[in-house]
């Protein structure tokens, strides 16, 4: 039987693996989104695979349009040991963002139609003026 593999990353290694800056990691710590697993010599922050996974999760949520405040609410629910509550809240947030994106797409489609109509008027005017 193999012993469980342990991983301890310093902040620069975690930043490299998560494709974020060390400054971002410190900022996420200030917001309570991320916590070091331990402290090494000289008080150096050490992180584990869970921290890496959390950073990747935060990146995915940001890509989906969630704010850091929204992500923080999810992190607090998860840290409190309430995965079902966190998943319910995540679903609610995603539904709200889907609605916002759908509205924005409608607005952009309308803008596209208006731009094409305006361009057509310019072309018609140019042809009539020749």
N, C-alpha and C positions, 0 to 999 in steps of 0.2 A: 504494500500500500504506500502510495506517494504522499509525502507531507504536503499540506496546503501551501501553495505558492503565495508569498506575500510580496507586495509591491509598495515601495515607498519612493515617491517622486518629490524632488524639490520643486520650487515654484517655476523655475525655468524649464525643467523637463516636462512638467504638467502643461505649461503654456505651449511648448513645442508640440506635444502629443495632441492637444486639443485645438491647435491652430488659433490660439488667442494670445494676447500679450499678457505679460506678468502683471501689468497695471490693471488689466481687465479682471484678472483673478483677484487681486487685492480689492478692487471696487466691488466685485460680487461678494466678497467676504464682508465688507462694510455694510452691504445691503442685507446680509444674512442668507444669501442664496447658496453659499458654499462655506464649508468649514474644513480647516486642516485636520487630518486624522491624528497628527501628533506634532510634537516639536522636537527637532533634532538638536545637535550641538550648537551652542550660541543662540538658541531660540529660533533656529531656522524652521520654517513651516515645512511639514512633510504631508504629502497627499497620497491617497490610495486609489485603487481602480474605481471605487464608488465616486470619488471626486471627478475623475475623468469622465465617467458615464454621466454624471450630473451636468458637467460643462457641455457635453455633447447634446444632452436633452435641452438645456437652456438655448443652445445655438439653434436647434430644430424649432423650438417654440418661437424664438425671435424671427426666424425665417418665415414662420407662419403668420407673423404680424402681432404676436402677443407682446405687451409692454413688460418692462422689468417689474413694475408694480404687480401686474397680473401673475407673472412668473413667481414673484415673491409670495403671493397668496397661496399659490399651489405648493411651493416649497415648504411653507409653514404648515400646511395641512399634512403634507407627506412626513415632515419631521415630527409632527405630533402623533404619528403612527396611524393616520387615517387615510390609507390608500383609497378606499371606496369614496370618501368625501373628496379627495383630491381628483379622482377620475370624474366624479360628477361635476365638479367645478371646471375641470378642463373641458369636458364636453359642452358645458354651458358657454364657456369662453369661445370655443371653436365655433359653436352655432352662431354666436354674435358676430364673430369675424367673417363667417361665411355670408351672413346677411349683409354686412358692410361691403364685402368684396363684390357681391352680386349687385348691390346698388351702384357701386363705383363703376362696374362694367357697363351697366345700363347708361350711366352718365357719359362714359367715354364713347359708347356706341352712338349716343345722341350727338355728342360733339363731333364725331367722325362724319355723321350725316350732314351736320351743319357746315362743316369745312368743305365737304364735297359739293354741296349746293352752292356755297359761296364761290368756290373755284369755278363751277359751271357758269355762274352769272358773269364772272370776270371774262371767261372765254367767250360767252355769248356777246358781251359788250364789245370785246376786242374785235370779234368777227363783224359785228354790225357797224363798227367805226371804220372799217377798212374801205 
